[in-house]
Amino acid sequence: MEHFALTAIFLFTLFLLLGTGVWVGLALLGVAFVGMELFTTRPGGDAMITTIWTTASSWSLTALPLFIWMGEILYRTRLSEDMFRGLSPWMAKLPGGLVHTNIAGCTVFAAVSGSSAATLTTVGKMSIPELRKRGYPEHMVIGTLAGSATLGLMIPPSLTLIVYGVTINESISKLFIAGILPGLTLALLFMAYVAGWSFLRPQEVPPPEPRISFSQKLAESRFLIPVLLLVSFVIGSMYLGWATATEAASFGVIGSLILALGQGSLTRETFVQSLLGALRTSCMIALILAGAAFLSLSMGFTGLPRALAEWIASLGLTPTVLIVSLMFFYIVIGCFLDGISSVVLTMAVVEPMIRAAGIDVIWFGIFIVVVVEMAQITPPIGFNLFVLQGMTGHEMNYLAKVALPMFAMMVVMVFILIAFPDLATYLPDSMRTRPGG
């Protein structure tokens, strides 16, 4: 009973601070400080400073601003125009037509961004007007874009996976490689939904695009090929053990600068804007991580994570039942918190549970990203829905409704992961690693 009272006090203090508009990172620091002062004999001040320094100086965390900067650089290039022009000839003959460019485009940009919002805006600013002009129904254009933009959280370099890896002290490179097959599988599920729609409602599908030759397709894709080569090199260097995540991120930044320079879109202004954009996002995430680390320390001193893990173990839940229960838990908290906050806020309690249940932490990282992806298109805090609302002017209820089929595909993906765990663990188990990776 004592530990349930502690949990209630922690949660009440957290939501009280969040409700007043305090930044998430500061709210986490505040809750942790209250916990240290009220429930432990350890002085809160020195513990907070030590924890913040330890978190901020983590070598694994250095990959975070570099991957963010890589995405910011490419976001300010002509990549969105090149992407639609390069992908549309290859997608036109698939069942469902050019709607697949939303999914394929998000898959490609996810591999250079790591951010769901950046993926959504980059792909959407070109695909939405083009698909509307060609007569594709609004619910398919908006729904597929909302869902497939969440691939930015799964396909490496994923910011959420970096945060998860830093939080539980796991290899970032292994988590990145683990996200490849599930990310591609989820993209295929989205494409299968589009194909199913085209068969069930053929009257909504516009007339097919004119046929073009293979050489014309290659010519249209000539600006997209360098981006694909950059992605392959960054991910391949980690898988083959040539580079750690941080080194691969450095290569990615250099490659992005070269691509932007070659396109003529790298100016002093765009360079400074990309740098400031990466700085703002990195500082926000670093503050959240510092708060979460201090909260984990505070709860550790109270014995709360261990007590809750023992309580869950006493219930005799099978790993599958525990995972399904956690899926519903994360869907609920995802309605009120963004994905990164959901991960860092809960891992101090959830990590002991999953380790005690014998669940692979690499596999669980992929699972938690899929569930956090659901939160991106779930009202009232679904961030992708807010971005789409700003881009299209649609009501939130409409956006949530058209994104619902993609939400269902993500639920299917969770059960695929449960049924076939090797989908997430095969590649990281077979990769070569370097120290610090």
MIMI-198295 format. One line per 2 residues: their letters; for each residue x, y, z of N, C-alpha, C. Coordinates in pm, whole numbers, plus 50000, padded with zeros to 5 digits. Example, Ala and Ser with C-alpha at 12.3 -4.5 7.8 and 13.67 -1.06 7.14 Angstrom:
BEGIN
as	51319,49431,50780,51230,49550,50780,51320,49670,50780 ~ 51285,49775,50708,51367,49894,50714,51290,50003,50787
***
This chain:
BEGIN
me	50083,49880,50000,50000,50000,50000,50087,50126,50000 ~ 50200,50119,50074,50290,50234,50082,50341,50273,49943
hf	50374,50173,49860,50429,50203,49729,50322,50256,49635 ~ 50197,50213,49653,50090,50270,49571,50068,50417,49608
al	50083,50449,49737,50072,50589,49780,50184,50673,49719 ~ 50307,50616,49715,50419,50686,49652,50391,50711,49504
ta	50340,50609,49437,50307,50622,49295,50207,50734,49274 ~ 50104,50736,49359,50000,50839,49347,50058,50979,49367
if	50149,50993,49464,50210,51124,49490,50297,51168,49373 ~ 50378,51075,49320,50461,51107,49204,50374,51152,49086
lf	50270,51075,49056,50184,51106,48942,50110,51237,48962 ~ 50058,51259,49084,49984,51382,49111,50074,51504,49092
tl	50196,51497,49145,50289,51609,49132,50326,51633,48986 ~ 50348,51524,48912,50386,51537,48771,50276,51606,48691
fl	50152,51553,48702,50044,51609,48622,50005,51749,48669 ~ 50028,51779,48797,50005,51915,48845,50100,52012,48776
ll	50228,51974,48767,50326,52060,48702,50300,52070,48552 ~ 50269,51956,48488,50241,51959,48344,50117,52043,48315
gt	50018,52035,48403,49894,52111,48384,49914,52261,48392 ~ 50018,52305,48460,50046,52448,48471,50129,52499,48353
gv	50163,52410,48260,50238,52452,48142,50388,52445,48156 ~ 50437,52383,48263,50581,52369,48281,50637,52272,48176
wv	50756,52301,48124,50820,52209,48029,50832,52070,48090 ~ 50822,51968,48003,50824,51830,48050,50952,51800,48128
gl	51067,51843,48075,51194,51817,48143,51200,51878,48281 ~ 51153,52003,48294,51152,52069,48425,51052,52003,48519
al	50938,51957,48463,50839,51887,48546,50898,51758,48604 ~ 50972,51684,48522,51035,51561,48570,51138,51590,48678
lg	51218,51696,48658,51316,51735,48761,51246,51775,48890 ~ 51134,51847,48878,51060,51889,48996,51003,51773,49074
va	50943,51678,49003,50886,51559,49070,50996,51481,49140 ~ 51109,51462,49071,51220,51387,49130,51274,51456,49254
fv	51285,51588,49249,51336,51663,49364,51243,51649,49484 ~ 51112,51658,49458,51013,51640,49566,51027,51500,49626
gm	51041,51398,49539,51055,51262,49588,51180,51242,49672 ~ 51292,51301,49627,51417,51288,49703,51406,51355,49840
el	51345,51472,49844,51338,51548,49969,51239,51487,50069 ~ 51127,51432,50018,51022,51383,50108,51043,51239,50152
ft	51099,51155,50064,51096,51011,50090,51234,50948,50105 ~ 51342,51025,50096,51476,50969,50115,51557,51061,50205
tr	51670,51009,50252,51760,51090,50335,51873,51150,50252 ~ 51879,51115,50123,51984,51168,50033,51951,51313,49997
pg	52047,51406,50010,52023,51545,49968,51989,51552,49819 ~ 51880,51621,49786,51834,51624,49648,51921,51707,49556
gd	51982,51815,49607,52057,51906,49522,52176,51843,49454 ~ 52265,51780,49533,52385,51722,49473,52351,51603,49385
am	52246,51528,49423,52204,51414,49339,52155,51462,49203 ~ 52081,51573,49203,52030,51627,49077,52144,51673,48986
it	52240,51746,49043,52352,51797,48963,52434,51681,48907 ~ 52463,51582,48991,52542,51466,48946,52471,51391,48835
ti	52341,51370,48851,52264,51295,48751,52257,51370,48619 ~ 52233,51500,48626,52225,51580,48503,52359,51575,48429
wt	52470,51588,48502,52602,51583,48437,52628,51446,48375 ~ 52595,51340,48447,52617,51205,48395,52537,51181,48268
ta	52412,51227,48267,52327,51209,48149,52378,51292,48032 ~ 52411,51418,48059,52453,51508,47952,52586,51467,47890
ss	52672,51401,47967,52805,51363,47917,52808,51222,47861 ~ 52691,51159,47846,52685,51023,47791,52733,51022,47646
ws	52826,50932,47613,52878,50923,47476,52769,50883,47378 ~ 52678,50795,47420,52570,50751,47331,52484,50868,47287
lt	52472,50969,47373,52384,51082,47343,52441,51172,47234 ~ 52570,51160,47204,52628,51248,47102,52573,51220,46963
al	52519,51100,46941,52460,51070,46811,52332,51149,46788 ~ 52264,51187,46896,52133,51251,46886,52137,51382,46809
pl	52218,51483,46850,52216,51609,46775,52267,51594,46632 ~ 52357,51498,46609,52409,51480,46473,52302,51427,46379
fi	52227,51325,46422,52120,51273,46338,52010,51377,46318 ~ 51980,51455,46422,51880,51561,46408,51928,51664,46306
wm	52055,51700,46312,52110,51798,46217,52106,51745,46075 ~ 52136,51617,46059,52130,51554,45927,51990,51570,45867
ge	51887,51542,45947,51750,51558,45899,51714,51703,45872 ~ 51762,51794,45956,51732,51937,45938,51794,51989,45808
il	51913,51942,45775,51978,51985,45651,51896,51941,45531 ~ 51859,51811,45527,51785,51759,45413,51644,51814,45407
yr	51587,51850,45522,51453,51909,45525,51450,52041,45448 ~ 51563,52110,45446,51569,52241,45381,51621,52234,45237
tr	51633,52114,45183,51671,52098,45043,51545,52080,44958 ~ 51565,52047,44830,51452,52021,44741,51409,51875,44748
ls	51438,51809,44860,51414,51665,44868,51267,51630,44849 ~ 51174,51713,44899,51032,51680,44886,50990,51677,44740
ed	51035,51775,44660,51002,51776,44518,51068,51658,44447 ~ 51196,51636,44476,51268,51526,44413,51208,51391,44450
mf	51159,51381,44574,51105,51255,44622,50978,51218,44547 ~ 50885,51314,44534,50760,51282,44464,50787,51252,44318
rg	50873,51333,44255,50902,51311,44114,50975,51180,44092 ~ 51061,51141,44187,51138,51019,44171,51061,50893,44203
ls	50967,50902,44299,50893,50783,44342,50767,50757,44259 ~ 50702,50863,44211,50572,50844,44145,50577,50752,44023
pw	50681,50755,43938,50680,50660,43825,50682,50514,43870 ~ 50747,50485,43983,50757,50347,44031,50631,50303,44104
ma	50558,50397,44163,50439,50364,44242,50311,50364,44159 ~ 50314,50427,44042,50190,50453,43967,50114,50326,43931
kl	50183,50217,43904,50116,50095,43858,50077,50000,43972 ~ 50108,50035,44095,50067,49952,44208,49918,49971,44235
pg	49850,49869,44291,49709,49887,44326,49693,50001,44427 ~ 49618,50102,44390,49605,50220,44474,49679,50339,44418
gl	49764,50315,44318,49828,50424,44246,49923,50508,44329 ~ 49916,50638,44308,50015,50729,44365,49998,50754,44514
vh	49893,50701,44575,49883,50711,44721,50004,50644,44786 ~ 50059,50545,44718,50177,50475,44772,50298,50568,44785
tn	50298,50682,44713,50412,50773,44726,50418,50833,44867 ~ 50303,50848,44932,50303,50893,45071,50383,50797,45159
ia	50355,50668,45142,50417,50566,45227,50564,50549,45191 ~ 50593,50536,45061,50733,50519,45019,50815,50643,45051
gc	50756,50761,45031,50827,50885,45061,50859,50898,45208 ~ 50763,50864,45293,50787,50869,45438,50891,50767,45480
tv	50891,50651,45415,50990,50548,45447,51131,50597,45414 ~ 51145,50662,45299,51277,50712,45258,51322,50825,45350
fa	51233,50923,45373,51276,51037,45454,51295,50998,45600 ~ 51220,50898,45647,51239,50851,45785,51382,50802,45806
av	51442,50751,45698,51577,50697,45709,51684,50805,45712 ~ 51645,50932,45697,51743,51040,45710,51704,51141,45817
sg	51586,51123,45875,51536,51225,45967,51531,51178,46111 ~ 51455,51071,46138,51436,51026,46276,51324,51097,46346
ss	51260,51193,46278,51152,51272,46337,51024,51251,46259 ~ 50916,51222,46330,50787,51202,46267,50735,51332,46206
aa	50749,51443,46279,50697,51572,46231,50772,51619,46106 ~ 50905,51604,46106,50984,51644,45989,50948,51558,45868
tl	50928,51428,45891,50888,51338,45783,50754,51381,45725 ~ 50660,51411,45813,50525,51450,45771,50527,51577,45688
tt	50595,51679,45735,50594,51807,45664,50672,51799,45533 ~ 50783,51727,45533,50864,51718,45411,50789,51647,45300
vg	50730,51532,45331,50657,51456,45230,50524,51523,45197 ~ 50455,51571,45300,50320,51625,45281,50315,51752,45200
km	50416,51838,45211,50408,51967,45142,50411,51951,44990 ~ 50458,51837,44943,50457,51811,44799,50347,51712,44760
si	50330,51604,44840,50238,51498,44799,50091,51540,44811 ~ 50057,51619,44913,49916,51657,44931,49863,51734,44810
pe	49928,51843,44766,49874,51912,44648,49878,51829,44521 ~ 49983,51746,44504,49993,51665,44383,49884,51558,44377
lr	49859,51491,44489,49757,51386,44491,49617,51445,44479 ~ 49595,51561,44540,49465,51628,44522,49443,51664,44376
kr	49547,51716,44312,49535,51758,44172,49501,51640,44081 ~ 49548,51521,44119,49522,51402,44038,49391,51334,44074
gy	49317,51387,44170,49183,51337,44200,49175,51227,44302 ~ 49279,51206,44382,49273,51102,44486,49187,51151,44603
pe	49108,51061,44664,49018,51104,44772,49095,51158,44893 ~ 49039,51261,44954,49106,51330,45064,49134,51237,45181
hm	49041,51145,45211,49060,51059,45328,49179,50966,45311 ~ 49209,50926,45187,49325,50840,45165,49455,50921,45165
vi	49452,51038,45106,49571,51124,45102,49615,51159,45244 ~ 49520,51205,45325,49552,51251,45461,49579,51133,45554
gt	49496,51029,45546,49509,50914,45636,49641,50841,45620 ~ 49680,50815,45494,49806,50743,45473,49926,50828,45513
la	49916,50959,45492,50027,51047,45530,50042,51052,45682 ~ 49930,51062,45753,49936,51066,45900,49999,50940,45956
gs	49959,50825,45904,50010,50698,45956,50153,50671,45916 ~ 50184,50689,45788,50318,50651,45741,50425,50748,45789
at	50388,50871,45826,50487,50964,45882,50542,50914,46015 ~ 50466,50829,46083,50515,50775,46211,50634,50682,46191
lg	50660,50640,46067,50777,50557,46040,50906,50629,46077 ~ 50899,50763,46087,51015,50839,46131,51062,50802,46270
lm	50972,50742,46350,51010,50699,46484,51070,50559,46486 ~ 51050,50482,46379,51092,50343,46377,51219,50321,46295
ip	51217,50367,46172,51328,50340,46081,51449,50424,46122 ~ 51567,50362,46132,51685,50438,46175,51718,50550,46076
ps	51767,50665,46129,51801,50694,46268,51681,50747,46347 ~ 51628,50668,46436,51509,50705,46513,51549,50776,46642
lt	51496,50897,46663,51526,50970,46786,51472,50897,46908 ~ 51355,50835,46893,51295,50763,47005,51382,50644,47046
li	51440,50574,46949,51528,50462,46981,51656,50510,47048 ~ 51707,50627,47007,51825,50682,47074,51793,50710,47220
vy	51679,50774,47244,51637,50807,47381,51617,50679,47463 ~ 51553,50579,47403,51532,50451,47472,51666,50386,47506
gv	51758,50385,47409,51888,50324,47432,51967,50393,47541 ~ 51964,50526,47543,52034,50601,47647,51970,50574,47783
ti	51837,50566,47785,51765,50548,47912,51797,50414,47977 ~ 51807,50307,47896,51831,50174,47955,51975,50128,47935
ne	52060,50217,47879,52202,50186,47859,52220,50066,47765 ~ 52154,50073,47649,52163,49967,47549,52227,50024,47422
si	52284,49937,47339,52353,49978,47217,52258,50049,47121 ~ 52292,50173,47083,52211,50248,46988,52216,50181,46850
sk	52335,50135,46811,52350,50071,46680,52260,49949,46668 ~ 52257,49865,46773,52172,49745,46769,52024,49782,46761
lf	51984,49885,46833,51845,49928,46828,51810,49980,46689 ~ 51902,50054,46627,51878,50104,46492,51858,49988,46394
ia	51950,49893,46400,51942,49779,46307,51815,49698,46334 ~ 51776,49688,46461,51654,49614,46495,51530,49678,46435
gi	51533,49809,46411,51416,49877,46359,51395,49864,46209 ~ 51493,49809,46137,51484,49806,45991,51370,49716,45943
lp	51374,49587,45979,51273,49493,45929,51133,49527,45980 ~ 51113,49557,46109,50978,49598,46152,50930,49725,46082
gl	51021,49820,46058,50981,49942,45989,50934,49914,45847 ~ 51009,49830,45776,50969,49794,45640,50841,49712,45640
tl	50826,49624,45739,50702,49545,45750,50582,49634,45772 ~ 50596,49734,45858,50486,49826,45884,50453,49906,45758
al	50556,49947,45683,50531,50018,45557,50454,49928,45460 ~ 50489,49799,45455,50417,49705,45368,50273,49686,45413
lf	50249,49687,45544,50111,49680,45594,50030,49801,45549 ~ 50091,49919,45556,50022,50039,45508,49991,50028,45359
ma	50086,49977,45282,50065,49962,45138,49960,49856,45108 ~ 49956,49751,45191,49852,49649,45174,49714,49708,45199
yv	49705,49798,45296,49576,49865,45321,49534,49948,45200 ~ 49629,50019,45139,49598,50100,45021,49553,50009,44906
ag	49622,49897,44888,49583,49803,44782,49443,49748,44808 ~ 49414,49714,44934,49280,49665,44969,49173,49769,44940
ws	49203,49895,44972,49107,50003,44941,49081,50011,44792 ~ 49186,49998,44710,49168,50010,44565,49083,49897,44508
fl	49091,49778,44570,49009,49666,44524,48864,49678,44571 ~ 48845,49729,44693,48710,49738,44749,48634,49860,44698
rp	48706,49967,44666,48641,50089,44618,48709,50138,44490 ~ 48700,50060,44383,48770,50100,44259,48718,50230,44201
qe	48593,50267,44234,48538,50392,44181,48607,50516,44237 ~ 48678,50501,44349,48748,50615,44409,48889,50633,44354
vp	48937,50532,44281,49075,50538,44229,49076,50614,44097 ~ 49157,50720,44085,49164,50795,43959,49218,50710,43845
pp	49203,50757,43721,49258,50684,43606,49409,50666,43620 ~ 49462,50556,43564,49606,50531,43578,49690,50636,43506
ep	49812,50653,43556,49907,50747,43496,49958,50691,43363 ~ 49999,50779,43270,50057,50731,43143,50181,50646,43168
ri	50199,50543,43087,50316,50456,43102,50441,50530,43054 ~ 50551,50508,43127,50679,50564,43084,50783,50452,43085
sf	50890,50471,43011,50992,50366,42997,51078,50357,43123 ~ 51152,50247,43131,51241,50225,43245,51348,50334,43253
sq	51401,50373,43137,51504,50477,43137,51448,50610,43185 ~ 51321,50639,43152,51259,50762,43201,51240,50758,43353
kl	51205,50638,43404,51191,50624,43550,51323,50653,43620 ~ 51431,50599,43564,51563,50624,43623,51599,50772,43616
ae	51564,50835,43504,51595,50977,43489,51519,51060,43592 ~ 51393,51025,43618,51314,51099,43717,51368,51077,43858
sr	51434,50962,43880,51483,50928,44014,51626,50971,44039 ~ 51686,51041,43943,51830,51068,43953,51867,51152,44075
fl	51776,51239,44121,51807,51321,44238,51779,51247,44369 ~ 51700,51140,44360,51666,51063,44479,51771,50957,44510
ip	51839,50910,44407,51938,50802,44424,52049,50840,44522 ~ 52107,50962,44517,52210,50997,44615,52162,50989,44760
vl	52036,51025,44784,51981,51016,44920,51975,50870,44964 ~ 51930,50782,44874,51922,50640,44906,52061,50582,44933
ll	52160,50627,44856,52297,50581,44879,52349,50629,45014 ~ 52315,50753,45051,52356,50806,45181,52295,50724,45294
vs	52165,50694,45281,52096,50614,45383,52160,50477,45395 ~ 52186,50414,45280,52246,50280,45280,52383,50281,45346
fv	52461,50385,45320,52595,50392,45379,52588,50411,45530 ~ 52500,50501,45576,52490,50529,45720,52447,50403,45795
ig	52340,50338,45746,52290,50219,45815,52386,50101,45797 ~ 52438,50085,45674,52529,49973,45647,52657,49981,45727
sm	52708,50103,45750,52832,50117,45826,52814,50070,45970 ~ 52693,50089,46025,52667,50040,46161,52651,49888,46161
yl	52577,49836,46063,52551,49691,46059,52679,49612,46040 ~ 52768,49661,45955,52892,49589,45925,53001,49614,46029
gw	52973,49701,46125,53070,49727,46230,53179,49825,46190 ~ 53159,49895,46078,53258,49994,46036,53253,50119,46123
at	53136,50148,46179,53119,50273,46254,53020,50253,46368 ~ 53040,50329,46474,52940,50335,46581,52827,50427,46535
at	52722,50436,46616,52610,50523,46581,52655,50668,46569 ~ 52743,50711,46658,52790,50850,46654,52874,50876,46529
ea	52962,50782,46495,53044,50799,46375,52957,50797,46250 ~ 52858,50707,46246,52766,50701,46132,52689,50832,46118
as	52649,50890,46232,52579,51018,46229,52667,51128,46171 ~ 52796,51124,46205,52891,51223,46151,52901,51210,45999
fg	52910,51084,45951,52912,51062,45807,52784,51114,45743 ~ 52671,51092,45811,52543,51138,45759,52536,51288,45745
vi	52588,51360,45843,52589,51507,45838,52675,51555,45721 ~ 52795,51496,45708,52884,51536,45598,52818,51507,45463
gs	52757,51388,45450,52689,51353,45326,52572,51445,45296 ~ 52496,51483,45398,52383,51573,45379,52429,51711,45333
li	52538,51759,45391,52592,51889,45350,52639,51885,45204 ~ 52701,51773,45165,52747,51759,45026,52628,51756,44931
la	52522,51680,44967,52402,51673,44883,52337,51810,44870 ~ 52323,51881,44983,52260,52013,44980,52343,52111,44897
lg	52476,52100,44908,52564,52186,44829,52552,52155,44681 ~ 52544,52026,44648,52530,51986,44509,52399,52031,44447
qg	52294,52037,44528,52163,52083,44480,52155,52235,44470 ~ 52250,52304,44531,52246,52449,44532,52154,52507,44638
sl	52110,52423,44733,52019,52471,44837,52090,52502,44969 ~ 52222,52482,44972,52297,52510,45095,52350,52653,45089
tr	52284,52741,45162,52327,52880,45174,52363,52907,45319 ~ 52418,53025,45343,52450,53061,45481,52324,53058,45568
et	52212,53107,45511,52087,53113,45587,52035,52974,45621 ~ 52031,52882,45522,51980,52748,45548,52073,52671,45642
fv	52203,52697,45631,52299,52631,45721,52272,52671,45866 ~ 52256,52802,45889,52231,52851,46025,52096,52802,46075
qs	51994,52804,45988,51861,52757,46028,51863,52610,46067 ~ 51933,52528,45989,51941,52385,46020,52014,52362,46152
ll	52119,52440,46175,52195,52427,46299,52111,52466,46420 ~ 52039,52577,46408,51954,52622,46519,51838,52526,46543
ga	51781,52471,46433,51673,52374,46448,51719,52250,46521 ~ 51838,52201,46485,51894,52084,46553,51925,52115,46699
lr	51974,52236,46724,52008,52276,46861,51884,52281,46949 ~ 51776,52340,46898,51652,52350,46977,51598,52212,47012
ts	51589,52124,46911,51535,51990,46935,51624,51910,47030 ~ 51755,51919,47011,51849,51844,47095,51841,51890,47240
cm	51834,52021,47261,51825,52073,47398,51696,52028,47466 ~ 51587,52028,47391,51460,51984,47447,51468,51838,47493
ia	51522,51752,47406,51532,51610,47439,51631,51588,47553 ~ 51743,51661,47552,51843,51646,47658,51786,51684,47794
li	51703,51789,47798,51641,51830,47924,51544,51723,47973 ~ 51467,51664,47881,51375,51556,47919,51453,51436,47972
la	51564,51402,47905,51646,51288,47950,51707,51314,48087 ~ 51752,51437,48110,51810,51471,48241,51704,51458,48350
ga	51584,51509,48323,51475,51497,48420,51437,51353,48445 ~ 51433,51273,48338,51396,51132,48353,51502,51055,48432
af	51630,51087,48408,51737,51019,48481,51730,51050,48630 ~ 51703,51176,48664,51691,51214,48805,51567,51151,48868
ls	51458,51143,48791,51337,51078,48842,51362,50929,48866 ~ 51436,50864,48775,51470,50723,48794,51552,50703,48921
ls	51649,50792,48944,51730,50784,49066,51643,50803,49190 ~ 51555,50901,49184,51468,50930,49298,51378,50811,49330
mg	51316,50754,49226,51228,50639,49248,51308,50518,49293 ~ 51432,50506,49244,51517,50395,49288,51545,50400,49436
ft	51569,50519,49491,51593,50534,49635,51469,50498,49716 ~ 51351,50523,49660,51228,50488,49733,51196,50339,49723
gl	51261,50268,49630,51233,50126,49611,51108,50099,49530 ~ 51053,50205,49467,50927,50191,49394,50937,50098,49273
pr	51038,50114,49184,51044,50025,49068,51054,49878,49106 ~ 51138,49847,49206,51154,49707,49248,51023,49653,49305
al	50954,49734,49385,50829,49689,49446,50722,49663,49341 ~ 50713,49752,49241,50613,49732,49136,50648,49611,49050
ae	50779,49591,49023,50820,49473,48946,50785,49345,49021 ~ 50807,49344,49153,50772,49227,49234,50621,49205,49236
wi	50546,49315,49240,50399,49302,49240,50350,49243,49108 ~ 50406,49291,48996,50368,49237,48865,50405,49089,48857
as	50524,49054,48910,50567,48914,48908,50473,48827,48990 ~ 50421,48881,49100,50331,48803,49186,50198,48774,49119
lg	50163,48852,49017,50036,48829,48947,50043,48707,48856 ~ 50165,48662,48826,50181,48543,48743,50144,48564,48597
lt	50161,48686,48546,50126,48714,48407,50228,48649,48313 ~ 50180,48595,48203,50271,48546,48100,50332,48667,48028
pt	50448,48648,47965,50507,48761,47891,50412,48822,47788 ~ 50332,48738,47720,50239,48789,47619,50132,48877,47682
vl	50076,48831,47793,49973,48911,47862,50032,49042,47912 ~ 50155,49036,47963,50221,49158,48011,50242,49257,47896
iv	50285,49206,47781,50309,49294,47666,50178,49357,47618 ~ 50072,49278,47609,49942,49333,47566,49893,49438,47666
sl	49912,49411,47794,49873,49508,47897,49952,49637,47882 ~ 50083,49625,47857,50166,49744,47838,50127,49819,47711
mf	50081,49747,47609,50037,49813,47487,49920,49907,47517 ~ 49820,49857,47590,49705,49942,47626,49749,50056,47717
fy	49843,50028,47808,49893,50131,47899,49958,50245,47821 ~ 50044,50210,47724,50114,50314,47648,50019,50387,47552
iv	49919,50319,47502,49820,50388,47418,49748,50494,47499 ~ 49714,50461,47624,49642,50556,47710,49731,50676,47744
ig	49854,50652,47790,49938,50766,47827,49983,50844,47704 ~ 49983,50776,47588,50017,50846,47465,49912,50947,47424
cf	49791,50934,47480,49687,51033,47454,49719,51166,47522 ~ 49811,51165,47619,49837,51285,47699,49983,51330,47696
ld	50075,51242,47653,50217,51278,47648,50272,51245,47509 ~ 50375,51320,47467,50442,51287,47342,50524,51160,47359
gi	50571,51104,47246,50636,50973,47248,50760,50966,47334 ~ 50851,51063,47319,50976,51060,47394,50949,51072,47543
ss	50857,51161,47581,50822,51176,47723,50762,51047,47778 ~ 50679,50979,47698,50620,50852,47742,50727,50749,47773
vv	50830,50745,47689,50937,50646,47707,51018,50677,47832 ~ 51069,50800,47842,51160,50830,47953,51088,50833,48087
lt	50960,50867,48085,50886,50876,48211,50859,50739,48271 ~ 50843,50639,48187,50798,50508,48235,50908,50403,48248
ma	51023,50423,48183,51120,50315,48177,51179,50278,48312 ~ 51186,50372,48406,51240,50339,48539,51157,50230,48606
vv	51027,50229,48579,50939,50128,48638,50923,50008,48546 ~ 50913,50033,48414,50883,49925,48320,51005,49836,48294
ep	51125,49894,48291,51244,49814,48260,51263,49696,48356 ~ 51253,49715,48489,51266,49598,48577,51160,49491,48551
mi	51040,49535,48512,50933,49439,48483,50969,49350,48365 ~ 51013,49414,48256,51039,49334,48136,51162,49246,48152
ra	51261,49295,48225,51379,49211,48250,51342,49091,48337 ~ 51257,49115,48439,51214,49005,48526,51131,48903,48449
ag	51057,48950,48348,50974,48860,48268,51055,48789,48159 ~ 51184,48823,48146,51268,48758,48045,51247,48809,47904
id	51194,48931,47891,51168,48990,47759,51294,49060,47710 ~ 51331,49033,47586,51450,49094,47525,51432,49246,47518
vi	51531,49321,47570,51516,49467,47575,51527,49531,47436 ~ 51600,49467,47344,51604,49518,47206,51467,49503,47143
wf	51408,49384,47158,51273,49361,47104,51174,49458,47167 ~ 51185,49479,47297,51090,49567,47365,51105,49711,47315
gi	51227,49751,47279,51246,49885,47224,51168,49904,47095 ~ 51166,49802,47010,51089,49811,46886,50939,49810,46917
fi	50899,49726,47010,50757,49722,47050,50712,49859,47099 ~ 50791,49921,47186,50749,50047,47246,50743,50158,47141
vv	50830,50150,47040,50825,50251,46934,50697,50237,46852 ~ 50656,50113,46822,50531,50092,46748,50414,50151,46826
vv	50410,50127,46957,50300,50177,47038,50305,50329,47049 ~ 50426,50384,47060,50441,50530,47063,50399,50591,46929
em	50423,50518,46820,50375,50564,46689,50223,50581,46689 ~ 50153,50488,46754,50008,50500,46763,49968,50631,46829
aq	50043,50670,46932,50010,50793,47005,50023,50916,46917 ~ 50105,50908,46810,50122,51023,46721,49995,51056,46643
it	49905,50958,46630,49781,50982,46554,49658,50957,46642 ~ 49677,50972,46775,49568,50951,46870,49535,51083,46939
pp	49410,51132,46928,49373,51254,47001,49380,51228,47151 ~ 49393,51331,47236,49396,51474,47198,49535,51530,47174
ig	49643,51451,47200,49779,51505,47189,49851,51452,47065 ~ 49782,51379,46978,49849,51322,46861,49919,51429,46778
fn	50052,51430,46786,50128,51541,46729,50113,51547,46577 ~ 50111,51431,46511,50095,51431,46366,49962,51493,46324
lf	49860,51474,46406,49729,51530,46374,49733,51683,46382 ~ 49807,51736,46480,49819,51882,46490,49895,51939,46371
vl	50002,51869,46329,50079,51916,46213,49991,51914,46089 ~ 49915,51806,46070,49826,51796,45955,49715,51900,45959
qg	49667,51930,46079,49564,52032,46092,49616,52167,46044 ~ 49741,52198,46078,49801,52322,46032,49824,52323,45881
mt	49851,52205,45823,49879,52197,45679,49752,52197,45595 ~ 49644,52137,45648,49524,52115,45566,49402,52195,45612
gh	49398,52237,45739,49282,52309,45791,49167,52220,45830 ~ 49184,52087,45825,49076,51995,45863,49055,51994,46014
em	48933,51956,46055,48903,51941,46198,48977,51820,46254 ~ 49007,51825,46385,49080,51717,46451,49002,51586,46444
ny	48870,51591,46460,48789,51468,46455,48801,51400,46319 ~ 48800,51480,46212,48813,51423,46078,48949,51357,46061
la	49054,51425,46105,49189,51371,46090,49206,51241,46168 ~ 49149,51236,46289,49158,51114,46369,49083,50999,46301
kv	48969,51031,46239,48889,50927,46173,48961,50870,46052 ~ 49021,50955,45970,49087,50903,45849,49218,50833,45883
al	49276,50863,46000,49400,50795,46041,49372,50663,46113 ~ 49246,50636,46145,49211,50516,46222,49255,50386,46153
pm	49237,50369,46020,49285,50244,45958,49436,50223,45975 ~ 49513,50330,45975,49657,50316,45994,49688,50278,46139
fa	49610,50330,46231,49621,50288,46372,49598,50138,46383 ~ 49496,50088,46310,49466,49944,46314,49582,49862,46258
mm	49649,49913,46154,49765,49843,46098,49878,49835,46201 ~ 49893,49938,46282,49996,49936,46386,49964,49833,46494
vv	49836,49819,46527,49796,49715,46623,49830,49577,46566 ~ 49803,49558,46437,49840,49432,46371,49991,49411,46380
mv	50068,49519,46364,50214,49510,46370,50260,49464,46508 ~ 50194,49510,46613,50230,49467,46749,50215,49316,46761
fi	50105,49263,46712,50082,49118,46723,50175,49038,46632 ~ 50216,49098,46520,50318,49032,46436,50450,49023,46512
li	50486,49131,46583,50609,49129,46663,50602,49024,46774 ~ 50484,49011,46835,50468,48911,46941,50480,48770,46883
af	50419,48749,46766,50421,48616,46705,50556,48581,46644 ~ 50626,48683,46592,50755,48660,46525,50861,48755,46583
pd	50908,48728,46703,51005,48819,46767,51136,48831,46690 ~ 51171,48729,46610,51295,48735,46532,51294,48850,46432
la	51177,48899,46399,51168,49012,46307,51248,49132,46360 ~ 51251,49146,46492,51323,49258,46554,51461,49219,46604
ty	51485,49092,46627,51611,49051,46691,51712,48986,46596 ~ 51666,48941,46478,51757,48868,46389,51875,48954,46344
lp	51848,49073,46290,51955,49157,46238,52052,49203,46348 ~ 52003,49253,46463,52101,49292,46566,52183,49176,46620
ds	52124,49055,46621,52200,48938,46667,52310,48899,46569 ~ 52291,48935,46441,52388,48893,46339,52485,49004,46300
mr	52468,49124,46355,52553,49235,46313,52689,49229,46380 ~ 52785,49291,46316,52918,49308,46375,52916,49439,46453
tr	52984,49441,46565,52983,49561,46648,53124,49609,46677 ~ 53130,49736,46712,53256,49796,46758,53235,49848,46898
pg	53339,49860,46977,53324,49919,47110,53266,50059,47100 ~ 53170,50088,47190,53106,50219,47190,52987,50227,47099
g	52954,50116,47029,52843,50118,46936,52712,50104,46997
***
